[in-house]
């Protein structure tokens, strides 16, 4: 039996510094009987030199080696030039950003690729270790606080000195999902006084458990504002108006605001207006973690620290990439854990079981067509293919 070849690409789109494998996952893939080829320099920006991969059995190859790969692991969706280099029938696993990119998905289908979008992984117990949204958002929440602290020209914790007392910074986190909860925890560790808001009722207890104060209009609509999958539901205009009034009053008293609100497949909701920023103290800071989907904060500019109404608004895209060395290790583990489910325990060969709930949720293209129902396809009848 010839071992299947897994190829790890060096990212070429958007200056992406992360990489789709770590030395640890190379070791895991070798143990699964896979031949691993890593493109030269793929891990350099994540502080992983080629030699670290080689020590654990990977081969260092060139971009042309992808032509014979059975599996391609990436961070971002492949560009058209990359797609042309892949062999028909190859499995491609990455963060595909499929919403609004139907043309790109169709191109992958036309190339005969079986593609999987890791961000569509279902939030079930079995898939927790494959959840790239959580692993990367956790780091984004941490980095958001670090970025805010780096431009906030005051101390974060309260300091009592002989010369006087420095008050603790007041940090308000908007959205208490994975990123928001980590932002709360990080800000608290730095000594800030933290409050947070979210439209999901379950978030109130989570915020309190981290030492934060919960801010929300807690009416009947609020109590039913969560999907079965744990995501926030879009709220009515009436509720949004009431919540906005409460938030505006609260924001005026804050030093740092961190917004994390995103609903999959939708533009980011506008949470902070210029008028809200104008009411903040001079020198205040706001961080927009949703800028890649249009942003939560009015006036935010992608990849810049913009001065908006006297507030420094930080809006870096790809925040996990700002700490690529850590982000890559977690992302690589997510990938290899999912890849393992595509390897038959009996034959040790690559096997796509279209009846598997993980495959159904994440597969975008297969057999020359788009198969995911959210993007114009219909998942084929359950069969097993080698």
C-alpha positions as CSV (number, residue, x, y, z in Angstrom):
1,X,0.0,0.0,0.0
2,X,1.4,3.4,-1.0
3,X,1.1,6.0,1.7
4,X,-1.1,9.0,1.0
5,X,0.8,12.3,0.7
6,X,-0.1,15.3,2.8
7,X,1.2,18.6,1.6
8,X,1.5,21.7,3.8
9,X,1.5,24.9,1.8
10,X,3.3,28.2,2.5
11,X,0.5,30.7,2.7
12,X,0.5,33.2,-0.2
13,X,-2.7,35.2,0.3
14,X,-3.0,38.3,2.5
15,X,0.4,38.1,4.1
16,X,-0.9,35.2,6.3
17,X,1.8,34.3,8.8
18,X,0.2,31.2,10.2
19,X,0.9,27.6,9.0
20,X,-1.2,24.5,8.8
21,X,1.0,22.1,10.7
22,X,3.4,22.0,13.6
23,X,6.2,19.5,14.4
24,X,3.8,17.8,16.8
25,X,1.2,17.3,14.0
26,X,3.9,16.0,11.6
27,X,4.6,13.4,14.2
28,X,0.9,12.5,14.5
29,X,0.5,12.3,10.7
30,X,3.5,10.0,10.3
31,X,2.1,7.8,13.0
32,X,-1.1,7.6,10.9
33,X,0.9,6.2,8.0
34,X,0.9,9.4,6.0
35,X,3.8,10.9,3.9
36,X,4.2,14.5,4.9
37,X,5.7,17.2,2.6
38,X,6.1,20.7,3.9
39,X,6.8,23.6,1.5
40,X,10.1,25.3,2.1
41,X,9.6,28.2,4.5
42,X,6.0,27.4,5.3
43,X,6.5,27.7,9.1
44,X,9.1,30.5,9.1
45,X,6.6,33.3,10.2
46,X,5.3,31.0,12.9
47,X,8.8,30.5,14.3
48,X,9.0,26.9,13.0
49,X,12.1,26.4,10.8
50,X,12.2,23.7,8.2
51,X,14.6,21.6,10.3
52,X,12.0,21.2,13.0
53,X,9.7,19.5,10.6
54,X,12.4,17.3,9.2
55,X,13.4,16.0,12.6
56,X,10.0,14.4,12.9
57,X,9.9,12.8,9.5
58,X,8.6,15.4,7.1
59,X,10.1,16.1,3.7
60,X,10.8,19.7,2.8
61,X,9.6,20.3,-0.8
62,X,8.9,23.0,-3.3
63,X,5.6,24.4,-4.5
64,X,5.5,21.9,-7.4
65,X,5.3,19.0,-5.1
66,X,1.7,19.8,-4.4
67,X,0.8,18.3,-7.8
68,X,1.0,14.8,-6.4
69,X,-0.5,15.5,-3.0
70,X,-3.6,13.5,-1.9
71,X,-4.3,16.0,0.9
72,X,-3.5,19.7,1.1
73,X,-3.6,21.4,4.4
74,X,-3.8,25.2,4.4
75,X,-4.8,28.2,6.6
76,X,-6.7,30.1,4.0
77,X,-8.7,29.1,1.0
78,X,-6.5,28.4,-2.0
79,X,-6.1,31.2,-4.6
80,X,-7.1,30.3,-8.2
81,X,-3.4,29.9,-9.1
82,X,-3.0,27.3,-6.3
83,X,-6.2,25.5,-7.3
84,X,-4.8,24.9,-10.8
85,X,-1.8,23.1,-9.4
86,X,-3.8,20.6,-7.4
87,X,-4.6,17.2,-8.8
88,X,-8.2,16.3,-9.4
89,X,-9.6,14.3,-6.5
90,X,-7.3,15.9,-3.9
91,X,-8.7,16.7,-0.4
92,X,-8.2,20.4,0.6
93,X,-8.8,21.4,4.2
94,X,-8.6,25.1,5.3
95,X,-10.5,28.1,6.6
96,X,-12.5,28.6,3.4
97,X,-14.5,31.8,4.2
98,X,-17.3,30.6,2.0
99,X,-20.0,33.2,2.6
100,X,-20.0,35.6,-0.3
101,X,-17.3,33.7,-2.1
102,X,-19.5,31.3,-4.1
103,X,-17.4,31.8,-7.2
104,X,-14.3,30.6,-5.5
105,X,-16.1,27.6,-4.2
106,X,-17.4,26.8,-7.8
107,X,-13.8,27.0,-9.0
108,X,-12.7,24.4,-6.5
109,X,-15.6,22.2,-7.5
110,X,-14.7,22.5,-11.2
111,X,-11.1,21.4,-10.4
112,X,-12.5,18.2,-8.9
113,X,-11.4,18.9,-5.4
114,X,-13.0,17.6,-2.2
115,X,-12.8,20.7,0.0
116,X,-13.6,21.1,3.7
117,X,-14.3,24.4,5.5
118,X,-13.0,24.1,9.0
119,X,-15.0,27.1,10.3
120,X,-18.2,25.1,9.5
121,X,-17.3,22.4,12.1
122,X,-20.4,21.7,14.2
123,X,-20.3,22.7,17.8
124,X,-20.8,19.2,19.2
125,X,-18.8,17.3,21.8
126,X,-17.0,15.1,19.3
127,X,-15.7,18.1,17.3
128,X,-14.5,20.3,20.2
129,X,-10.9,19.6,19.4
130,X,-11.5,20.5,15.8
131,X,-13.2,23.8,16.4
132,X,-10.9,26.4,14.7
133,X,-13.3,29.3,15.4
134,X,-12.8,28.7,19.1
135,X,-9.1,28.1,19.1
136,X,-8.4,31.2,17.0
137,X,-11.0,33.4,18.6
138,X,-9.6,32.6,22.0
139,X,-6.2,34.0,21.0
140,X,-7.9,37.0,19.2
141,X,-9.6,37.9,22.5
142,X,-6.3,37.8,24.3
143,X,-4.5,39.8,21.7
144,X,-7.3,42.5,21.6
145,X,-6.5,43.4,25.2
146,X,-2.8,43.4,24.6
147,X,-3.2,45.7,21.6
148,X,-5.5,48.0,23.6
149,X,-3.0,48.2,26.4
150,X,-0.2,49.0,24.0
151,X,-1.9,52.2,22.9
152,X,-3.7,53.1,26.1
153,X,-1.4,55.7,27.7
154,X,-2.4,54.9,31.2
155,X,-1.9,52.0,33.6
156,X,-4.4,49.2,33.5
157,X,-4.5,48.1,37.2
158,X,-5.2,50.3,40.1
159,X,-1.9,51.4,41.8
160,X,-1.8,52.9,45.2
161,X,1.4,54.9,45.8
162,X,2.8,57.5,48.1
163,X,2.4,60.0,45.3
164,X,-1.3,59.1,44.8
165,X,-3.6,56.5,43.4
166,X,-3.8,55.5,39.8
167,X,-7.4,54.3,39.1
168,X,-8.0,51.0,37.3
169,X,-8.9,51.1,33.6
170,X,-12.5,50.4,32.8
171,X,-12.9,47.9,30.0
172,X,-16.2,47.1,28.3
173,X,-16.4,43.9,26.1
174,X,-19.2,43.7,23.6
175,X,-19.9,40.1,22.7
176,X,-19.2,37.4,25.3
177,X,-18.4,34.5,22.9
178,X,-15.1,32.7,23.0
179,X,-13.1,35.9,22.0
180,X,-15.1,38.1,24.4
181,X,-14.7,35.8,27.4
182,X,-10.9,35.6,26.8
183,X,-10.8,39.4,26.5
184,X,-12.6,39.6,29.9
185,X,-10.2,37.2,31.5
186,X,-7.1,38.9,30.1
187,X,-8.3,42.4,31.1
188,X,-9.1,41.2,34.6
189,X,-5.6,39.6,34.8
190,X,-4.2,43.0,33.9
191,X,-6.1,44.6,36.8
192,X,-8.9,46.4,34.8
193,X,-12.5,46.8,36.0
194,X,-14.4,44.8,33.4
195,X,-18.0,44.8,32.2
196,X,-19.5,43.0,29.2
197,X,-22.7,42.6,27.1
198,X,-24.2,40.0,24.9
199,X,-27.6,39.1,23.6
200,X,-27.4,35.5,24.7
201,X,-28.8,34.9,28.2
202,X,-26.3,32.2,28.9
203,X,-23.5,34.8,28.7
204,X,-24.6,36.5,31.9
205,X,-23.4,33.7,34.1
206,X,-20.2,33.2,32.1
207,X,-19.3,36.9,32.4
208,X,-20.0,36.9,36.1
209,X,-17.8,33.8,36.6
210,X,-14.8,35.7,35.2
211,X,-15.4,38.7,37.5
212,X,-17.2,40.9,35.0
213,X,-20.4,42.9,35.3
214,X,-23.1,42.1,32.8
215,X,-24.8,44.9,30.9
216,X,-28.0,44.2,28.9
217,X,-31.7,44.9,28.5
218,X,-33.0,41.7,30.0
219,X,-36.6,41.5,28.6
220,X,-38.5,38.6,27.1
221,X,-36.8,38.9,23.7
222,X,-33.4,38.8,25.4
223,X,-34.4,35.5,27.2
224,X,-35.0,33.8,23.8
225,X,-32.1,35.3,21.9
226,X,-29.9,32.2,21.3
227,X,-30.0,29.5,18.6
228,X,-29.8,25.8,19.4
229,X,-26.1,25.9,18.1
230,X,-25.3,28.5,20.7
231,X,-25.1,31.5,18.4
232,X,-26.8,34.9,18.9
233,X,-30.0,35.5,17.0
234,X,-30.6,38.7,15.1
235,X,-32.6,41.0,17.4
236,X,-35.6,43.2,16.6
237,X,-35.1,46.9,15.8
238,X,-37.0,47.8,19.0
239,X,-34.7,45.7,21.2
240,X,-31.6,47.0,19.4
241,X,-32.8,50.6,20.1
242,X,-33.2,49.9,23.8
243,X,-29.9,48.1,24.0
244,X,-28.1,50.8,22.1
245,X,-29.4,53.4,24.6
246,X,-28.1,51.4,27.5
247,X,-24.8,50.7,25.9
248,X,-24.3,54.3,24.8
249,X,-24.7,55.5,28.4
250,X,-22.3,52.8,29.6
251,X,-19.7,53.4,27.0
252,X,-19.4,57.1,27.9
253,X,-17.9,56.0,31.2
254,X,-15.3,53.4,29.8
255,X,-11.6,53.7,29.0
256,X,-11.4,50.8,26.6
257,X,-14.1,49.1,24.5
258,X,-13.6,45.8,22.7
259,X,-16.2,44.6,20.2
260,X,-16.3,41.0,19.1
261,X,-19.8,40.6,17.7
262,X,-20.2,38.4,14.6
263,X,-23.0,36.2,13.2
264,X,-21.7,33.6,10.7
265,X,-22.5,34.5,7.1
266,X,-23.7,38.0,7.9
267,X,-22.1,41.4,7.9
268,X,-20.9,42.5,11.3
269,X,-23.6,44.4,13.3
270,X,-22.9,48.1,13.9
271,X,-22.6,48.4,17.7
272,X,-20.6,51.5,18.3
273,X,-21.5,54.8,16.6
274,X,-19.4,57.9,16.2
275,X,-21.6,59.6,18.7
276,X,-20.8,56.9,21.3
277,X,-17.1,57.4,20.7
278,X,-17.5,61.1,20.9
279,X,-18.9,60.7,24.4
280,X,-15.9,58.8,25.6
281,X,-13.0,60.5,27.5
282,X,-10.1,61.8,25.3
283,X,-7.4,59.1,24.9
284,X,-9.9,56.2,25.2
285,X,-9.3,53.1,23.1
286,X,-11.7,50.9,21.1
287,X,-10.8,47.5,19.5
288,X,-12.9,46.1,16.6
289,X,-12.4,42.4,16.2
290,X,-15.1,42.2,13.4
291,X,-13.4,44.4,10.8
292,X,-13.1,41.5,8.3
293,X,-16.9,41.5,8.1
294,X,-17.3,45.3,8.0
295,X,-16.7,46.0,11.6
296,X,-18.7,46.8,14.7
297,X,-17.4,50.3,15.2
298,X,-18.2,53.2,13.0
299,X,-15.1,54.8,11.5
300,X,-12.9,51.7,12.1
301,X,-10.3,51.3,9.3
302,X,-8.9,47.8,8.5
303,X,-5.4,47.3,9.7
304,X,-5.1,50.7,11.1
305,X,-5.2,52.5,14.5
306,X,-7.5,55.3,13.5
307,X,-8.4,58.5,15.4
308,X,-12.2,58.6,15.5
309,X,-13.8,61.4,17.5
310,X,-10.7,61.4,19.8
311,X,-10.8,57.7,20.4
312,X,-8.0,55.4,19.0
313,X,-9.8,52.7,17.2
314,X,-7.8,49.6,16.6
315,X,-9.1,47.4,13.7
316,X,-6.5,44.8,12.7
317,X,-7.6,42.1,10.4
318,X,-6.5,38.5,11.1
319,X,-5.8,39.2,14.8
320,X,-4.8,35.5,15.5
321,X,-2.1,36.0,12.9
322,X,-0.6,38.7,15.1
323,X,0.5,35.8,17.4
324,X,1.1,33.3,14.7
325,X,3.4,31.1,16.7
326,X,0.7,30.3,19.2
327,X,-2.2,30.3,16.7
328,X,-0.5,27.9,14.3
329,X,0.1,25.3,17.0
330,X,-3.6,25.3,17.9
331,X,-4.9,25.4,14.3
332,X,-2.6,22.6,13.3
333,X,-4.0,20.4,16.1
334,X,-7.5,21.2,14.9
335,X,-6.6,20.1,11.4
336,X,-4.9,16.9,12.2
337,X,-7.7,15.8,14.5
338,X,-10.2,16.3,11.7
339,X,-7.9,14.6,9.2
340,X,-7.7,11.6,11.4
341,X,-11.5,11.1,11.0
342,X,-10.9,10.7,7.2
343,X,-8.6,7.8,7.6
344,X,-10.2,4.3,7.8
345,X,-9.3,2.5,11.0
346,X,-9.5,-0.8,9.2
347,X,-7.6,-0.1,6.0
348,X,-5.5,2.9,7.1
349,X,-6.5,4.6,3.8
350,X,-8.1,8.0,3.2
351,X,-11.8,7.5,3.3
352,X,-14.5,10.1,2.9
353,X,-17.7,8.9,4.6
354,X,-20.4,11.2,3.3
355,X,-22.7,10.0,6.1
356,X,-20.4,11.3,8.8
357,X,-21.9,14.4,10.5
358,X,-18.6,16.2,10.4
359,X,-18.3,15.7,6.7
360,X,-21.8,16.8,6.1
361,X,-21.3,20.0,8.0
362,X,-17.9,21.0,6.5
363,X,-17.7,19.6,3.0
364,X,-18.1,22.3,0.3
365,X,-17.2,20.5,-2.9
366,X,-16.9,16.9,-4.0
367,X,-17.1,14.9,-7.3
368,X,-17.0,18.0,-9.4
369,X,-19.8,20.0,-7.8
370,X,-20.7,22.1,-4.9
371,X,-22.4,19.8,-2.3
372,X,-23.0,22.0,0.7
373,X,-26.6,23.0,0.9
374,X,-25.8,26.5,2.2
375,X,-23.9,27.3,-1.0
376,X,-26.2,26.0,-3.7
377,X,-25.5,22.3,-3.4
378,X,-27.2,19.2,-2.0
379,X,-25.2,16.6,-0.1
380,X,-25.2,13.3,-2.1
381,X,-26.7,10.1,-0.7
382,X,-24.5,8.6,2.0
383,X,-21.8,6.4,0.5
384,X,-18.2,5.6,1.4
385,X,-15.5,6.5,-1.0
386,X,-11.8,5.6,-0.9
